Amino acid sequence: MTLQQDDVHIVDAPISWTSPETDLWVASRSGEYAGMIEFRDGHFIALDSTGTELGVFSSIPTARVAVEVGGTASPSVERAPRPSRASGINRVLRSRQGGHTL
């Protein structure tokens, strides 16, 4: 019997998750780094294995889906609104100015 390529089905190994720090989850597949999720500014930021941002999510389950499927998650996945850069800059400036808004 000859085995043809379309007879072979490659099944991805499952993702395993660890949390080495508060607000950080690291994914691995077959012992290899697969991506991570970081909780920042009230949102879950998902990154793939190369550090490319996959999106900003409002819950950890939706961020995990993005990492597990490599960013090809359905558009119906609930994405959180991206915090504006200006709000982050204002927050830094306020902290340097003793809490006063500019």
N, CA, C and O atoms as CSV, one atom per row, in Angstrom:
chain,resi,resn,atom,element,x,y,z
A,1,MET,N,N,0.846,-1.170,0.000
A,1,MET,CA,C,0.000,0.000,0.000
A,1,MET,C,C,0.892,1.234,0.000
A,1,MET,O,O,1.860,1.325,0.756
A,2,THR,N,N,0.552,2.162,-0.848
A,2,THR,CA,C,1.296,3.417,-0.937
A,2,THR,C,C,0.516,4.496,-0.208
A,2,THR,O,O,-0.688,4.657,-0.407
A,3,LEU,N,N,1.210,5.218,0.622
A,3,LEU,CA,C,0.583,6.298,1.374
A,3,LEU,C,C,0.797,7.594,0.627
A,3,LEU,O,O,1.933,7.996,0.374
A,4,GLN,N,N,-0.295,8.246,0.273
A,4,GLN,CA,C,-0.205,9.523,-0.416
A,4,GLN,C,C,-0.318,10.642,0.596
A,4,GLN,O,O,-0.882,10.465,1.676
A,5,GLN,N,N,0.226,11.805,0.236
A,5,GLN,CA,C,0.272,12.925,1.161
A,5,GLN,C,C,-1.104,13.344,1.660
A,5,GLN,O,O,-1.240,13.690,2.834
A,6,ASP,N,N,-2.128,13.325,0.812
A,6,ASP,CA,C,-3.439,13.754,1.276
A,6,ASP,C,C,-4.089,12.722,2.196
A,6,ASP,O,O,-5.171,12.974,2.727
A,7,ASP,N,N,-3.457,11.570,2.396
A,7,ASP,CA,C,-3.935,10.599,3.361
A,7,ASP,C,C,-3.404,10.888,4.765
A,7,ASP,O,O,-3.881,10.309,5.741
A,8,VAL,N,N,-2.426,11.777,4.869
A,8,VAL,CA,C,-1.786,12.075,6.136
A,8,VAL,C,C,-2.431,13.318,6.737
A,8,VAL,O,O,-2.563,14.344,6.069
A,9,HIS,N,N,-2.826,13.222,7.985
A,9,HIS,CA,C,-3.416,14.355,8.688
A,9,HIS,C,C,-2.509,14.720,9.849
A,9,HIS,O,O,-2.308,13.924,10.766
A,10,ILE,N,N,-1.963,15.927,9.807
A,10,ILE,CA,C,-1.111,16.389,10.888
A,10,ILE,C,C,-1.991,17.078,11.918
A,10,ILE,O,O,-2.738,18.003,11.602
A,11,VAL,N,N,-1.891,16.618,13.135
A,11,VAL,CA,C,-2.689,17.185,14.218
A,11,VAL,C,C,-1.749,18.004,15.092
A,11,VAL,O,O,-0.733,17.500,15.572
A,12,ASP,N,N,-2.101,19.281,15.295
A,12,ASP,CA,C,-1.295,20.120,16.184
A,12,ASP,C,C,-1.384,19.590,17.603
A,12,ASP,O,O,-2.439,19.165,18.072
A,13,ALA,N,N,-0.245,19.629,18.265
A,13,ALA,CA,C,-0.228,19.258,19.674
A,13,ALA,C,C,-1.012,20.306,20.455
A,13,ALA,O,O,-1.073,21.464,20.041
A,14,PRO,N,N,-1.603,19.921,21.562
A,14,PRO,CA,C,-2.367,20.904,22.347
A,14,PRO,C,C,-1.444,21.952,22.963
A,14,PRO,O,O,-0.258,21.714,23.194
A,15,ILE,N,N,-2.021,23.100,23.215
A,15,ILE,CA,C,-1.306,24.203,23.875
A,15,ILE,C,C,-1.372,23.974,25.379
A,15,ILE,O,O,-2.417,23.605,25.914
A,16,SER,N,N,-0.264,24.194,26.046
A,16,SER,CA,C,-0.288,24.192,27.514
A,16,SER,C,C,0.058,25.608,27.973
A,16,SER,O,O,0.860,26.307,27.353
A,17,TRP,N,N,-0.573,26.006,29.081
A,17,TRP,CA,C,-0.433,27.363,29.594
A,17,TRP,C,C,0.217,27.350,30.963
A,17,TRP,O,O,-0.089,26.496,31.796
A,18,THR,N,N,1.119,28.302,31.198
A,18,THR,CA,C,1.684,28.526,32.516
A,18,THR,C,C,1.584,30.018,32.819
A,18,THR,O,O,1.456,30.842,31.913
A,19,SER,N,N,1.644,30.347,34.100
A,19,SER,CA,C,1.580,31.749,34.499
A,19,SER,C,C,2.771,32.034,35.414
A,19,SER,O,O,2.660,31.907,36.633
A,20,PRO,N,N,3.918,32.421,34.826
A,20,PRO,CA,C,5.116,32.642,35.634
A,20,PRO,C,C,5.053,33.897,36.498
A,20,PRO,O,O,5.802,34.020,37.467
A,21,GLU,N,N,4.169,34.825,36.155
A,21,GLU,CA,C,3.998,36.068,36.911
A,21,GLU,C,C,2.522,36.433,36.910
A,21,GLU,O,O,1.751,35.956,36.077
A,22,THR,N,N,2.141,37.283,37.853
A,22,THR,CA,C,0.787,37.807,37.858
A,22,THR,C,C,0.571,38.575,36.555
A,22,THR,O,O,1.447,39.327,36.127
A,23,ASP,N,N,-0.563,38.393,35.936
A,23,ASP,CA,C,-0.936,39.109,34.706
A,23,ASP,C,C,-0.115,38.699,33.482
A,23,ASP,O,O,-0.029,39.460,32.518
A,24,LEU,N,N,0.492,37.498,33.507
A,24,LEU,CA,C,1.242,37.003,32.347
A,24,LEU,C,C,0.978,35.514,32.191
A,24,LEU,O,O,1.128,34.747,33.142
A,25,TRP,N,N,0.583,35.106,30.986
A,25,TRP,CA,C,0.333,33.701,30.673
A,25,TRP,C,C,1.171,33.345,29.452
A,25,TRP,O,O,1.163,34.065,28.453
A,26,VAL,N,N,1.893,32.228,29.538
A,26,VAL,CA,C,2.786,31.800,28.466
A,26,VAL,C,C,2.279,30.476,27.907
A,26,VAL,O,O,1.976,29.542,28.649
A,27,ALA,N,N,2.196,30.421,26.579
A,27,ALA,CA,C,1.719,29.218,25.899
A,27,ALA,C,C,2.902,28.451,25.308
A,27,ALA,O,O,3.859,29.041,24.806
A,28,SER,N,N,2.812,27.131,25.380
A,28,SER,CA,C,3.810,26.301,24.712
A,28,SER,C,C,3.107,25.128,24.047
A,28,SER,O,O,2.057,24.666,24.492
A,29,ARG,N,N,3.717,24.667,22.974
A,29,ARG,CA,C,3.199,23.521,22.220
A,29,ARG,C,C,4.381,22.594,21.971
A,29,ARG,O,O,5.369,22.993,21.354
A,30,SER,N,N,4.283,21.377,22.441
A,30,SER,CA,C,5.359,20.389,22.320
A,30,SER,C,C,6.673,20.926,22.862
A,30,SER,O,O,7.735,20.657,22.300
A,31,GLY,N,N,6.608,21.687,23.955
A,31,GLY,CA,C,7.804,22.215,24.586
A,31,GLY,C,C,8.359,23.479,23.945
A,31,GLY,O,O,9.355,24.022,24.424
A,32,GLU,N,N,7.744,23.953,22.887
A,32,GLU,CA,C,8.199,25.156,22.190
A,32,GLU,C,C,7.292,26.335,22.534
A,32,GLU,O,O,6.079,26.181,22.670
A,33,TYR,N,N,7.897,27.510,22.674
A,33,TYR,CA,C,7.148,28.735,22.956
A,33,TYR,C,C,6.140,28.989,21.833
A,33,TYR,O,O,6.500,28.961,20.656
A,34,ALA,N,N,4.872,29.237,22.198
A,34,ALA,CA,C,3.819,29.428,21.202
A,34,ALA,C,C,3.183,30.814,21.258
A,34,ALA,O,O,2.424,31.183,20.362
A,35,GLY,N,N,3.486,31.581,22.297
A,35,GLY,CA,C,2.911,32.911,22.417
A,35,GLY,C,C,2.654,33.247,23.867
A,35,GLY,O,O,3.009,32.490,24.771
A,36,MET,N,N,2.020,34.410,24.080
A,36,MET,CA,C,1.742,34.820,25.445
A,36,MET,C,C,0.587,35.797,25.486
A,36,MET,O,O,0.176,36.359,24.471
A,37,ILE,N,N,0.080,35.981,26.689
A,37,ILE,CA,C,-0.970,36.963,26.955
A,37,ILE,C,C,-0.512,37.781,28.148
A,37,ILE,O,O,-0.056,37.240,29.155
A,38,GLU,N,N,-0.639,39.082,28.019
A,38,GLU,CA,C,-0.294,39.972,29.115
A,38,GLU,C,C,-1.499,40.842,29.434
A,38,GLU,O,O,-2.150,41.363,28.529
A,39,PHE,N,N,-1.796,40.998,30.716
A,39,PHE,CA,C,-2.896,41.849,31.151
A,39,PHE,C,C,-2.332,43.229,31.441
A,39,PHE,O,O,-1.554,43.406,32.379
A,40,ARG,N,N,-2.733,44.223,30.619
A,40,ARG,CA,C,-2.250,45.599,30.779
A,40,ARG,C,C,-3.414,46.557,30.598
A,40,ARG,O,O,-4.247,46.375,29.710
A,41,ASP,N,N,-3.467,47.555,31.426
A,41,ASP,CA,C,-4.471,48.622,31.295
A,41,ASP,C,C,-5.890,48.067,31.186
A,41,ASP,O,O,-6.719,48.617,30.459
A,42,GLY,N,N,-6.174,46.970,31.911
A,42,GLY,CA,C,-7.510,46.405,31.928
A,42,GLY,C,C,-7.873,45.553,30.725
A,42,GLY,O,O,-9.041,45.212,30.540
A,43,HIS,N,N,-6.880,45.199,29.896
A,43,HIS,CA,C,-7.125,44.411,28.690
A,43,HIS,C,C,-6.102,43.283,28.590
A,43,HIS,O,O,-5.022,43.348,29.177
A,44,PHE,N,N,-6.463,42.257,27.839
A,44,PHE,CA,C,-5.580,41.124,27.601
A,44,PHE,C,C,-4.963,41.281,26.214
A,44,PHE,O,O,-5.678,41.265,25.212
A,45,ILE,N,N,-3.633,41.434,26.150
A,45,ILE,CA,C,-2.922,41.599,24.887
A,45,ILE,C,C,-2.314,40.255,24.531
A,45,ILE,O,O,-1.524,39.698,25.294
A,46,ALA,N,N,-2.686,39.736,23.366
A,46,ALA,CA,C,-2.198,38.437,22.913
A,46,ALA,C,C,-1.081,38.638,21.900
A,46,ALA,O,O,-1.186,39.470,20.999
A,47,LEU,N,N,-0.003,37.863,22.059
A,47,LEU,CA,C,1.147,37.913,21.156
A,47,LEU,C,C,1.435,36.515,20.636
A,47,LEU,O,O,1.273,35.534,21.361
A,48,ASP,N,N,1.856,36.421,19.392
A,48,ASP,CA,C,2.194,35.105,18.846
A,48,ASP,C,C,3.632,34.739,19.207
A,48,ASP,O,O,4.276,35.446,19.981
A,49,SER,N,N,4.133,33.642,18.653
A,49,SER,CA,C,5.457,33.139,19.018
A,49,SER,C,C,6.591,34.043,18.555
A,49,SER,O,O,7.719,33.896,19.026
A,50,THR,N,N,6.319,34.974,17.644
A,50,THR,CA,C,7.358,35.901,17.188
A,50,THR,C,C,7.243,37.265,17.842
A,50,THR,O,O,8.029,38.164,17.541
A,51,GLY,N,N,6.260,37.435,18.747
A,51,GLY,CA,C,6.076,38.708,19.427
A,51,GLY,C,C,5.130,39.653,18.714
A,51,GLY,O,O,4.944,40.790,19.149
A,52,THR,N,N,4.532,39.198,17.625
A,52,THR,CA,C,3.573,40.018,16.893
A,52,THR,C,C,2.260,40.062,17.649
A,52,THR,O,O,1.732,39.027,18.055
A,53,GLU,N,N,1.731,41.273,17.839
A,53,GLU,CA,C,0.467,41.422,18.559
A,53,GLU,C,C,-0.676,40.855,17.729
A,53,GLU,O,O,-0.839,41.183,16.554
A,54,LEU,N,N,-1.461,39.997,18.370
A,54,LEU,CA,C,-2.615,39.380,17.717
A,54,LEU,C,C,-3.900,40.136,17.983
A,54,LEU,O,O,-4.887,39.964,17.269
A,55,GLY,N,N,-3.891,40.966,19.002
A,55,GLY,CA,C,-5.075,41.741,19.314
A,55,GLY,C,C,-5.161,42.063,20.787
A,55,GLY,O,O,-4.385,41.569,21.605
A,56,VAL,N,N,-6.127,42.905,21.101
A,56,VAL,CA,C,-6.420,43.314,22.466
A,56,VAL,C,C,-7.815,42.786,22.770
A,56,VAL,O,O,-8.755,43.047,22.020
A,57,PHE,N,N,-7.955,42.050,23.859
A,57,PHE,CA,C,-9.189,41.339,24.155
A,57,PHE,C,C,-9.724,41.697,25.533
A,57,PHE,O,O,-8.973,42.107,26.417
A,58,SER,N,N,-11.026,41.538,25.703
A,58,SER,CA,C,-11.653,41.877,26.966
A,58,SER,C,C,-11.700,40.711,27.948
A,58,SER,O,O,-12.073,40.893,29.107
A,59,SER,N,N,-11.326,39.511,27.495
A,59,SER,CA,C,-11.311,38.361,28.402
A,59,SER,C,C,-10.156,37.435,28.039
A,59,SER,O,O,-9.690,37.407,26.900
A,60,ILE,N,N,-9.713,36.688,29.025
A,60,ILE,CA,C,-8.611,35.757,28.783
A,60,ILE,C,C,-9.005,34.618,27.840
A,60,ILE,O,O,-8.178,34.216,27.022
A,61,PRO,N,N,-10.232,34.075,27.913
A,61,PRO,CA,C,-10.578,33.006,26.972
A,61,PRO,C,C,-10.482,33.446,25.504
A,61,PRO,O,O,-10.011,32.681,24.662
A,62,THR,N,N,-10.914,34.646,25.199
A,62,THR,CA,C,-10.833,35.092,23.801
A,62,THR,C,C,-9.389,35.355,23.395
A,62,THR,O,O,-9.025,35.110,22.245
A,63,ALA,N,N,-8.561,35.846,24.307
A,63,ALA,CA,C,-7.146,36.047,24.007
A,63,ALA,C,C,-6.455,34.703,23.791
A,63,ALA,O,O,-5.596,34.577,22.918
A,64,ARG,N,N,-6.829,33.701,24.585
A,64,ARG,CA,C,-6.241,32.364,24.411
A,64,ARG,C,C,-6.582,31.778,23.047
A,64,ARG,O,O,-5.739,31.149,22.408
A,65,VAL,N,N,-7.804,31.981,22.609
A,65,VAL,CA,C,-8.193,31.485,21.279
A,65,VAL,C,C,-7.289,32.101,20.215
A,65,VAL,O,O,-6.830,31.400,19.313
A,66,ALA,N,N,-7.033,33.389,20.310
A,66,ALA,CA,C,-6.178,34.063,19.324
A,66,ALA,C,C,-4.781,33.450,19.298
A,66,ALA,O,O,-4.224,33.232,18.221
A,67,VAL,N,N,-4.209,33.170,20.465
A,67,VAL,CA,C,-2.878,32.566,20.521
A,67,VAL,C,C,-2.930,31.139,19.977
A,67,VAL,O,O,-2.055,30.733,19.213
A,68,GLU,N,N,-3.943,30.385,20.366
A,68,GLU,CA,C,-4.022,28.983,19.971
A,68,GLU,C,C,-4.211,28.796,18.474
A,68,GLU,O,O,-3.728,27.813,17.910
A,69,VAL,N,N,-4.898,29.713,17.826
A,69,VAL,CA,C,-5.118,29.589,16.376
A,69,VAL,C,C,-4.184,30.495,15.586
A,69,VAL,O,O,-4.320,30.621,14.369
A,70,GLY,N,N,-3.247,31.120,16.267
A,70,GLY,CA,C,-2.256,31.930,15.584
A,70,GLY,C,C,-2.786,33.214,14.987
A,70,GLY,O,O,-2.291,33.680,13.961
A,71,GLY,N,N,-3.795,33.789,15.629
A,71,GLY,CA,C,-4.309,35.068,15.169
A,71,GLY,C,C,-5.347,34.968,14.073
A,71,GLY,O,O,-5.799,35.988,13.551
A,72,THR,N,N,-5.732,33.747,13.715
A,72,THR,CA,C,-6.725,33.590,12.670
A,72,THR,C,C,-8.117,33.373,13.251
A,72,THR,O,O,-8.978,32.760,12.620
A,73,ALA,N,N,-8.324,33.879,14.452
A,73,ALA,CA,C,-9.624,33.720,15.116
A,73,ALA,C,C,-10.715,34.419,14.327
A,73,ALA,O,O,-10.472,35.384,13.602
A,74,SER,N,N,-11.892,33.917,14.485
A,74,SER,CA,C,-13.055,34.474,13.817
A,74,SER,C,C,-13.233,35.947,14.160
A,74,SER,O,O,-12.937,36.349,15.285
A,75,PRO,N,N,-13.710,36.764,13.217
A,75,PRO,CA,C,-13.960,38.165,13.522
A,75,PRO,C,C,-14.995,38.341,14.630
A,75,PRO,O,O,-15.109,39.427,15.198
A,76,SER,N,N,-15.748,37.292,14.943
A,76,SER,CA,C,-16.757,37.410,15.987
A,76,SER,C,C,-16.138,37.351,17.382
A,76,SER,O,O,-16.828,37.564,18.379
A,77,VAL,N,N,-14.815,37.056,17.454
A,77,VAL,CA,C,-14.157,37.041,18.752
A,77,VAL,C,C,-14.221,38.445,19.327
A,77,VAL,O,O,-13.912,39.423,18.647
A,78,GLU,N,N,-14.621,38.533,20.579
A,78,GLU,CA,C,-14.838,39.824,21.232
A,78,GLU,C,C,-13.504,40.510,21.500
A,78,GLU,O,O,-12.728,40.071,22.349
A,79,ARG,N,N,-13.250,41.573,20.781
A,79,ARG,CA,C,-12.030,42.342,20.973
A,79,ARG,C,C,-12.348,43.584,21.787
A,79,ARG,O,O,-13.376,44.230,21.585
A,80,ALA,N,N,-11.473,43.903,22.688
A,80,ALA,CA,C,-11.657,45.094,23.520
A,80,ALA,C,C,-11.206,46.320,22.735
A,80,ALA,O,O,-10.345,46.217,21.862
A,81,PRO,N,N,-11.779,47.470,23.039
A,81,PRO,CA,C,-11.306,48.685,22.388
A,81,PRO,C,C,-9.865,48.951,22.796
A,81,PRO,O,O,-9.497,48.783,23.959
A,82,ARG,N,N,-9.069,49.358,21.850
A,82,ARG,CA,C,-7.650,49.635,22.100
A,82,ARG,C,C,-7.526,50.935,22.878
A,82,ARG,O,O,-8.060,51.961,22.456
A,83,PRO,N,N,-6.821,50.907,24.022
A,83,PRO,CA,C,-6.612,52.159,24.743
A,83,PRO,C,C,-5.839,53.129,23.849
A,83,PRO,O,O,-4.898,52.729,23.163
A,84,SER,N,N,-6.227,54.379,23.859
A,84,SER,CA,C,-5.546,55.337,22.994
A,84,SER,C,C,-4.150,55.613,23.525
A,84,SER,O,O,-3.906,55.567,24.731
A,85,ARG,N,N,-3.251,55.895,22.617
A,85,ARG,CA,C,-1.887,56.212,22.997
A,85,ARG,C,C,-1.860,57.485,23.845
A,85,ARG,O,O,-1.074,57.602,24.785
A,86,ALA,N,N,-2.727,58.428,23.499
A,86,ALA,CA,C,-2.768,59.687,24.241
A,86,ALA,C,C,-3.117,59.454,25.705
A,86,ALA,O,O,-2.557,60.112,26.581
A,87,SER,N,N,-4.042,58.520,25.988
A,87,SER,CA,C,-4.407,58.276,27.386
A,87,SER,C,C,-3.224,57.693,28.145
A,87,SER,O,O,-3.032,58.007,29.320
A,88,GLY,N,N,-2.434,56.853,27.500
A,88,GLY,CA,C,-1.241,56.298,28.143
A,88,GLY,C,C,-0.197,57.365,28.396
A,88,GLY,O,O,0.433,57.372,29.453
A,89,ILE,N,N,-0.002,58.267,27.447
A,89,ILE,CA,C,0.954,59.357,27.608
A,89,ILE,C,C,0.493,60.287,28.713
A,89,ILE,O,O,1.299,60.709,29.542
A,90,ASN,N,N,-0.803,60.616,28.739
A,90,ASN,CA,C,-1.329,61.482,29.796
A,90,ASN,C,C,-1.157,60.861,31.167
A,90,ASN,O,O,-0.857,61.563,32.132
A,91,ARG,N,N,-1.344,59.540,31.267
A,91,ARG,CA,C,-1.193,58.848,32.543
A,91,ARG,C,C,0.253,58.960,33.034
A,91,ARG,O,O,0.486,59.210,34.217
A,92,VAL,N,N,1.222,58.778,32.137
A,92,VAL,CA,C,2.632,58.888,32.500
A,92,VAL,C,C,2.952,60.310,32.928
A,92,VAL,O,O,3.622,60.526,33.938
A,93,LEU,N,N,2.468,61.281,32.156
A,93,LEU,CA,C,2.733,62.679,32.492
A,93,LEU,C,C,2.106,63.057,33.834
A,93,LEU,O,O,2.715,63.782,34.621
A,94,ARG,N,N,0.883,62.566,34.097
A,94,ARG,CA,C,0.229,62.852,35.379
A,94,ARG,C,C,1.057,62.295,36.530
A,94,ARG,O,O,1.220,62.951,37.559
A,95,SER,N,N,1.581,61.082,36.352
A,95,SER,CA,C,2.356,60.475,37.444
A,95,SER,C,C,3.648,61.249,37.676
A,95,SER,O,O,4.116,61.344,38.810
A,96,ARG,N,N,4.225,61.800,36.622
A,96,ARG,CA,C,5.451,62.582,36.771
A,96,ARG,C,C,5.172,63.971,37.335
A,96,ARG,O,O,6.055,64.594,37.923
A,97,GLN,N,N,3.942,64.457,37.156
A,97,GLN,CA,C,3.562,65.790,37.612
A,97,GLN,C,C,2.869,65.735,38.967
A,97,GLN,O,O,2.282,66.725,39.403
A,98,GLY,N,N,2.930,64.611,39.620
A,98,GLY,CA,C,2.297,64.501,40.933
A,98,GLY,C,C,0.799,64.281,40.880
A,98,GLY,O,O,0.089,64.619,41.828
A,99,GLY,N,N,0.297,63.709,39.763
A,99,GLY,CA,C,-1.111,63.360,39.666
A,99,GLY,C,C,-1.998,64.409,39.033
A,99,GLY,O,O,-3.209,64.200,38.951
A,100,HIS,N,N,-1.458,65.518,38.585
A,100,HIS,CA,C,-2.270,66.560,37.980
A,100,HIS,C,C,-2.439,66.321,36.482
A,100,HIS,O,O,-1.487,65.927,35.809
A,101,THR,N,N,-3.619,66.552,35.965
A,101,THR,CA,C,-3.881,66.412,34.539
A,101,THR,C,C,-3.351,67.624,33.811
A,101,THR,O,O,-3.453,68.756,34.283
A,102,LEU,N,N,-2.784,67.362,32.653
A,102,LEU,CA,C,-2.265,68.470,31.832
A,102,LEU,C,C,-3.342,69.110,31.024
A,102,LEU,O,O,-3.077,70.055,30.281
